[in-house]
């Protein structure tokens, strides 16, 4: 072959084999779409859907247990294992166009530490509601201790917010929480987060 000549690869895979792979891919796509629709319908009706016994919620389900709306609902979804009732994992995808980045180090955007704290508070509030079926009122933060920030969170990061319920008594909840990025590096943590159930006023 002379330099500069184009080389065309000839696929010698038998047509029947290629057809089998096309059919398999189509079946997998249909099954995934079916599961997606089923989960979406369940979340609309029940507020959650389950995968392998794990209760999951997106923003639709979160709106049923948290009072936050719009940009104030900063987490995208949660996973809750009823077999581990004192733990929850929430997720937050940091998108480049997220308005929460506006004006915060515009030449080198960093997700604000205040918003990181709020993500941990929201995950903990969801845990309080799911771990205690008799929870009444609104979940509010009373005190935060041992707050630290270890790695910056930037556009494109996928954050996992872990919250653990340490104890609960008379409507007072004590949590510890931390945020990890997609590289499993700690982004932020709260050693002790105190929340209470506030009676909703008409």
BELDA-V229842 format. One record per pair of residues at least 24 apart in sequence whose C-alpha atoms are under 6 Angstrom apart, sorted by the first residue. I is the first residue (numbers start at 1). J is the second residue. D is the distance in Angstrom with one decimal. If there is no record, write none. Layout:
# BELDA-V229842
i,j,d
I,J,D
I,J,D
This chain:
# BELDA-V229842
i,j,d
54,80,5.8
54,81,4.8
55,79,5.8
55,80,5.0
85,131,5.7
86,164,5.6
86,165,4.9
87,163,5.8
87,164,4.6
88,162,6.0
88,163,5.5
89,161,5.5
89,162,4.7
90,123,5.9
90,160,5.8
90,161,4.9
91,159,5.6
91,160,4.7
91,161,6.0
92,158,6.0
92,159,5.0
93,158,4.6
94,155,5.0
94,156,5.3
94,157,5.4
95,155,5.3
95,156,5.6
96,155,4.9
110,153,5.7
110,154,4.9
111,153,5.3
111,154,5.9
124,163,5.7
137,197,5.6
137,198,5.2
137,199,4.4
137,200,5.1
138,197,5.4
138,198,5.0
139,196,5.9
139,197,4.9
140,195,5.6
140,196,5.6
141,195,4.4
142,194,5.5
142,195,5.2
143,194,5.0
144,192,6.0
144,193,4.7
145,192,5.1
146,190,5.5
146,191,4.9
147,189,5.8
147,190,4.5
148,188,5.6
148,189,5.6
149,187,5.9
149,188,4.3
150,187,5.1
150,188,5.8
151,187,4.5
158,182,5.5
171,196,5.8
171,197,5.8
172,196,4.7
